[in-house]
Amino acid sequence: MRIAVIGAGTYGSYVIDGLLRKYPDADITLFDVWQRGVKSEQEIGYYTTLKQALYKGLSDGRFFGFGGASDKWGGQLLTFSDNDFAHPDAFMRDVISVDKARKDEMLAKFKIENKYPEHHISDELFTKTGVWLSAFHRNFFNWFRIHKRKQVKILTQARVVRLIADDSEAIKEIVYLHNGKEQKASFDYYFLTAGAFESARILLASGMLKGDKVYFSDHLSTKVFKIKGTTKIKDEDFVFRMRGTSLITKRMIGEKDDTSYYVHPVFNLRFPFFDCMKEVLFKHHFEWKYIWIALKDIPHCLGFAWAVLVQRKMYVLNNEWYLYIDAENPAKDCYITLSEQKDAFGIQGVDVYYHVGDKAAEVYESAKQAAKNVLDEAGVCYEVLAERIDVQTCEDIYHPYGMFDFKSIDDYFGRWRNMLVVTTGCLPRSGGINPTASLLPMVDEFIEKHAFAGADK
C-alpha cells in the first residue's frame, strides 16, 4: 500500500504514527513545504488577503516546520464528552462517542492520562480538566520520531498544488511543486493534513467541493475578570498543576443558544521572567537580557522555582490572575475563497471574509454573567475588566471549524473513496475546548476499523 500524507504538522505526524502501528510495512511519502528557518506565512510565500474585520488565524496561527503548530503552541489535549453540547448534530454525536471510547488510548501515546471527572460548578457551567503538553515533547513530529521511520520518505520544499480525482471521487494523482518544478505522483491512499486553510485551498483548487467558497468559524477571546487572593472557586482549584513537565489545566465551559464558550485562567501576565521563560520554551528564542531580567527580580524568580519544582504547581505573581472568556463566533457568513492574486509559488492565494455579528455580543454577555454568578456565590474577590465587551476587538485564536458538512462518521470516513481529510475544519463545532486533540481518536478509529476500505488494494 503506497500512501501519501500531505503536511508534516500535528495531524500528519499523528497519522503516520498510527499507520505504522497498524501497518508496519506501509510505504509512506510525506509532502511538506518545509524550508530551514522558515516559520511564518509571509516567509514561506503564501498569499492571504483579509477582506473583512480582523482575523489573524492565518498570519499568526499557522506555523511552518516539522510538527506544525504543535511545535509553536503545544496545546492542551482535550476531548469532548456528553456535557459539551446541548444539541449536537449526528456527526458531532459520533465524534463524542469515539472521543469517549478512545481518549485513554490516544493519551497513552503521549505517556499521559486524564482521569479527572467533569463537575457542574453551576447550572450553566461545568469544569473540564486538560493536559497541556510539556514544552520538551509537544512537537508531534519529534515525539513520534517521524524522521527516524525508515518506511517514510520525506519530501521537503514540496508544495501541493491540487489533487486530480475521477468521476467516482477517487484521487488518481497529486500535483505538486518540488524545488520550483511541477511534478505528479500517484498513490493508493491519501491523507490531507495540511492545516485547515491550506487543505481547504487544495480542495477548492482541485474542484472537489461544491461551490467556490468554504465557510468556517473560529473562537473569539478577551480578558474579562481580574481575580485576587485565591485560585479556588467553590471547591475547584484553577491553578495549573504539574505532572512531569506537563501542566494540568482547568476551565469552565457553558453554552448559549447552541454557541459554546469557556472561561479559563491566565497567570503571570505582568511577570517579565515568566515571559522570558515562554520565549525560550515555546519560541526557542533566547537573549542574554533574559538573565538580567531574572537577576533584577530574584525574589519572584525564587518563588517561581519553589512553586514549580517543589509544590509542583504554577506560580501566581502577587496572588493575582485573570479569567478570559473564549467563545465560538456564531456568525454564519465567514468564508474563504480562491484569490485572483497568486502567491510566491505561482499558485492562487486565499481571500478571507471574516465577520463578527451581533449574536456574539449576546453570547459574551451571557457567558460573563454566568461566570460572575459563580464568582459571587464563591465569595471570590474580583474586578470586572470589561463592563461592555466589544466583540469586534476580540482576539481570534486559530481554532477553525465548520468547513464541511459531514452528516455522520461514515460520511466523514467515506466522503472521498481513497482520501481522509484531517483538520479541525472537519468538526462542525469547536465547543469549549482547544479542539485539535478531539479529532485524534477519530484518526485512531479510522485506521483501526475503516482504513483503505475504498482504495484499490
Secondary structure, 3 states (H helix, E strand, C coil): CEEEEECCCHHHHHHHHHHHHHCCCCEEEEECCCCCCCCCHHHHCCCEEEEECCCCCCCCCCCCCCCCHHHHCCCEECCCCCCCCCCCCHHHHHHHHHHHHHHHHHHHCCCCCCCCCCEECCCCCEEEEEEECCCCCCCHHHHCCHHHCCCEEEECCEEEEEEEECCCCCEEEEEEEECCEEEEECCCEEEECCCHHHHHHHHHHCCCCCCCCEECECEEEEEEEEEECCCEECCEECCCEEECCEEEEEEEEEEECCEEEEEEEEECCCCHHHHHHHHHHHHCCCCCHHHHHHHHCHHHHHHHHHHHHHHCECCCHHHEEEEEEEEECCCCCCEEEEEEEECCCCCEEEEEECCCCHHHHHHHHHHHHHHHHHHHHHCCEEEECCCCCCHHHCEECCCCECCCCCCCHHHHHHCECCEEECCHHHCCCCCCCCHHHHHHHHHHHHHHHHCCCCCCC
